[in-house]
């Protein structure tokens, strides 16, 4: 997990707390003065003051005039580091969530744009080719059952062209004039706007 960048004073306070936890600096022991710490960490005395103030507020050290900075509690140093690690993880997750939300927004924008293009393309295709396919099921009561396409004179009577027959889960593409129509077949037909009505009338009303 990548750590979130912390302020310099926070990094220093955590470093001192970890040294206390590891036993490098023991309870009751005096820490360097602020000037020495500023030189050690290559920061300003004000940054050190803020780092020590955090440790003092957490009860890790005490600061007394004339005595300097004294380590008070290794246990509280551990709690401070542990608590900040949890906060660090939450901040990391928040940053990650923000990035994911931004990625999702871009994906949504791309998706909407693609859908719009598909719709526009579909409309343009309809304008170019008005012969949209449709399907009609062969049910009882039609004269087409048992007859071939040639015998029906299908195109002459409907103006439509059968481009496929769905039968038992399969499709017969470009059926020839001797293809026989059976009960339960689904005819896939292309034609202009009034072909569906003509086909239905031819199959069931003549």
JOLINKA-V474185 format. One record per pair of residues at least 4 apart in sequence whose C-alpha atoms are under 7 Angstrom apart, sorted by sequence separation. I is the first residue (numbers start at 1). J is the second residue. D is the distance in Angstrom with one decimal. If there is no record, write none. Layout:
BEGIN
i:I j:J d:D
i:I j:J d:D
END
This chain:
BEGIN
i:6 j:10 d:6.3
i:7 j:11 d:6.4
i:8 j:12 d:6.3
i:9 j:13 d:6.2
i:10 j:14 d:6.2
i:11 j:15 d:6.1
i:12 j:16 d:6.2
i:13 j:17 d:6.2
i:14 j:18 d:6.1
i:15 j:19 d:6.3
i:16 j:20 d:6.4
i:17 j:21 d:6.3
i:18 j:22 d:6.1
i:19 j:23 d:6.2
i:20 j:24 d:5.8
i:25 j:29 d:6.6
i:32 j:36 d:5.8
i:33 j:37 d:6.2
i:34 j:38 d:5.9
i:35 j:39 d:6.3
i:36 j:40 d:6.1
i:37 j:41 d:6.1
i:38 j:42 d:5.6
i:39 j:43 d:6.7
i:43 j:47 d:6.4
i:44 j:48 d:6.7
i:45 j:49 d:6.1
i:46 j:50 d:6.3
i:47 j:51 d:6.3
i:48 j:52 d:6.1
i:49 j:53 d:6.0
i:50 j:54 d:6.3
i:51 j:55 d:6.6
i:52 j:56 d:6.0
i:53 j:57 d:6.1
i:54 j:58 d:6.3
i:55 j:59 d:6.3
i:56 j:60 d:5.8
i:64 j:68 d:5.6
i:73 j:77 d:6.4
i:74 j:78 d:6.3
i:75 j:79 d:6.3
i:76 j:80 d:6.0
i:77 j:81 d:6.3
i:78 j:82 d:6.0
i:79 j:83 d:5.9
i:80 j:84 d:6.1
i:81 j:85 d:6.1
i:82 j:86 d:6.5
i:83 j:87 d:6.4
i:84 j:88 d:5.9
i:85 j:89 d:6.2
i:86 j:90 d:6.3
i:87 j:91 d:6.2
i:88 j:92 d:6.2
i:89 j:93 d:6.2
i:90 j:94 d:6.1
i:91 j:95 d:6.2
i:92 j:96 d:6.1
i:93 j:97 d:6.0
i:94 j:98 d:6.2
i:95 j:99 d:6.4
i:96 j:100 d:6.2
i:97 j:101 d:6.1
i:98 j:102 d:6.3
i:99 j:103 d:6.2
i:100 j:104 d:6.0
i:101 j:105 d:6.1
i:102 j:106 d:6.4
i:103 j:107 d:6.2
i:104 j:108 d:6.0
i:105 j:109 d:6.2
i:106 j:110 d:6.2
i:107 j:111 d:6.0
i:108 j:112 d:6.1
i:109 j:113 d:6.1
i:110 j:114 d:6.1
i:111 j:115 d:6.1
i:112 j:116 d:6.2
i:113 j:117 d:6.3
i:114 j:118 d:6.2
i:115 j:119 d:6.2
i:116 j:120 d:6.2
i:117 j:121 d:6.0
i:118 j:122 d:6.0
i:119 j:123 d:6.2
i:120 j:124 d:6.2
i:121 j:125 d:6.2
i:122 j:126 d:6.3
i:123 j:127 d:6.3
i:124 j:128 d:6.2
i:125 j:129 d:5.8
i:126 j:130 d:5.4
i:147 j:151 d:6.1
i:148 j:152 d:6.3
i:149 j:153 d:6.2
i:153 j:157 d:6.2
i:154 j:158 d:6.0
i:155 j:159 d:4.8
i:166 j:170 d:5.6
i:167 j:171 d:6.0
i:175 j:179 d:5.8
i:181 j:185 d:6.9
i:191 j:195 d:5.6
i:194 j:198 d:6.3
i:195 j:199 d:5.9
i:196 j:200 d:6.2
i:197 j:201 d:6.2
i:198 j:202 d:6.0
i:199 j:203 d:6.1
i:200 j:204 d:6.0
i:201 j:205 d:4.9
i:202 j:206 d:5.5
i:6 j:11 d:6.3
i:19 j:24 d:5.1
i:20 j:25 d:4.7
i:32 j:37 d:6.0
i:38 j:43 d:5.0
i:55 j:60 d:5.2
i:56 j:61 d:5.0
i:63 j:68 d:5.7
i:64 j:69 d:6.8
i:147 j:152 d:6.7
i:149 j:154 d:6.0
i:155 j:160 d:5.2
i:166 j:171 d:4.3
i:201 j:206 d:6.5
i:19 j:25 d:5.9
i:20 j:26 d:6.0
i:38 j:44 d:5.6
i:55 j:61 d:5.8
i:56 j:62 d:5.6
i:63 j:69 d:4.7
i:155 j:161 d:5.9
i:165 j:171 d:5.4
i:166 j:172 d:6.3
i:38 j:45 d:5.4
i:62 j:69 d:5.8
i:63 j:70 d:6.5
i:164 j:171 d:6.4
i:165 j:172 d:5.0
i:61 j:69 d:6.6
i:62 j:70 d:5.3
i:144 j:152 d:7.0
i:164 j:172 d:5.3
i:165 j:173 d:6.6
i:61 j:70 d:5.5
i:62 j:71 d:6.5
i:164 j:173 d:4.4
i:35 j:45 d:6.2
i:38 j:48 d:6.1
i:61 j:71 d:4.4
i:62 j:72 d:6.4
i:163 j:173 d:6.1
i:164 j:174 d:5.3
i:34 j:45 d:6.2
i:37 j:48 d:6.8
i:60 j:71 d:6.3
i:61 j:72 d:4.8
i:163 j:174 d:4.7
i:164 j:175 d:6.2
i:60 j:72 d:5.4
i:61 j:73 d:7.0
i:163 j:175 d:6.8
i:59 j:72 d:6.9
i:60 j:73 d:5.1
i:34 j:48 d:6.2
i:60 j:74 d:7.0
i:60 j:76 d:5.5
i:59 j:76 d:6.5
i:60 j:77 d:5.4
i:58 j:76 d:7.0
i:167 j:185 d:5.2
i:166 j:185 d:5.8
i:167 j:186 d:6.7
i:165 j:185 d:6.4
i:166 j:186 d:4.9
i:165 j:186 d:5.6
i:166 j:187 d:6.5
i:58 j:80 d:6.9
i:165 j:187 d:4.8
i:164 j:187 d:6.2
i:165 j:188 d:5.9
i:164 j:188 d:5.0
i:162 j:187 d:6.5
i:163 j:188 d:5.8
i:162 j:188 d:5.7
i:163 j:189 d:5.7
i:150 j:177 d:4.7
i:162 j:189 d:4.4
i:149 j:177 d:5.0
i:150 j:178 d:6.1
i:161 j:189 d:5.4
i:162 j:190 d:6.6
i:148 j:177 d:6.5
i:149 j:178 d:6.1
i:160 j:189 d:6.2
i:161 j:190 d:5.4
i:148 j:178 d:5.1
i:149 j:179 d:6.1
i:160 j:190 d:5.6
i:161 j:191 d:6.5
i:148 j:179 d:5.2
i:149 j:180 d:6.6
i:160 j:191 d:4.7
i:148 j:180 d:4.2
i:159 j:191 d:6.6
i:147 j:180 d:5.3
i:148 j:181 d:6.0
i:146 j:180 d:6.0
i:147 j:181 d:5.7
i:33 j:68 d:6.4
i:146 j:181 d:5.5
i:160 j:195 d:5.8
i:33 j:69 d:6.9
i:145 j:181 d:5.3
i:146 j:182 d:5.8
i:159 j:195 d:6.1
i:144 j:181 d:6.2
i:145 j:182 d:5.1
i:158 j:195 d:6.0
i:9 j:47 d:5.3
i:13 j:51 d:4.8
i:30 j:68 d:6.9
i:31 j:69 d:5.4
i:145 j:183 d:6.0
i:9 j:48 d:6.4
i:12 j:51 d:6.1
i:13 j:52 d:6.5
i:30 j:69 d:5.7
i:31 j:70 d:6.1
i:30 j:70 d:4.5
i:158 j:198 d:5.3
i:9 j:50 d:6.1
i:10 j:51 d:6.1
i:13 j:54 d:7.0
i:29 j:70 d:5.7
i:30 j:71 d:6.4
i:158 j:199 d:5.3
i:9 j:51 d:4.7
i:13 j:55 d:6.4
i:28 j:70 d:5.9
i:29 j:71 d:5.6
i:28 j:71 d:5.1
i:140 j:183 d:6.8
i:27 j:71 d:4.9
i:28 j:72 d:5.9
i:139 j:183 d:5.9
i:26 j:71 d:6.8
i:27 j:72 d:5.5
i:138 j:183 d:5.6
i:139 j:184 d:6.1
i:27 j:73 d:6.0
i:138 j:184 d:5.3
i:27 j:74 d:6.5
i:137 j:184 d:6.4
i:138 j:185 d:5.3
i:137 j:185 d:5.9
i:138 j:186 d:6.0
i:137 j:186 d:4.3
i:136 j:186 d:5.5
i:137 j:187 d:6.3
i:135 j:186 d:6.3
i:136 j:187 d:5.4
i:135 j:187 d:5.5
i:136 j:188 d:6.9
i:21 j:74 d:5.7
i:135 j:188 d:4.6
i:20 j:74 d:6.0
i:134 j:188 d:5.8
i:135 j:189 d:6.1
i:133 j:188 d:6.6
i:134 j:189 d:5.4
i:21 j:77 d:6.5
i:133 j:189 d:5.4
i:134 j:190 d:6.4
i:20 j:77 d:6.8
i:21 j:78 d:6.1
i:133 j:190 d:4.3
i:132 j:190 d:5.7
i:131 j:190 d:5.6
i:132 j:191 d:6.6
i:144 j:203 d:6.5
i:17 j:77 d:5.1
i:131 j:191 d:4.8
i:143 j:203 d:6.4
i:131 j:192 d:5.0
i:142 j:203 d:5.3
i:130 j:192 d:6.3
i:142 j:204 d:5.1
i:141 j:204 d:6.6
i:17 j:81 d:6.9
i:14 j:81 d:6.3
i:4 j:88 d:6.5
i:3 j:88 d:6.8
i:4 j:91 d:6.9
i:4 j:92 d:5.8
i:3 j:92 d:6.6
END
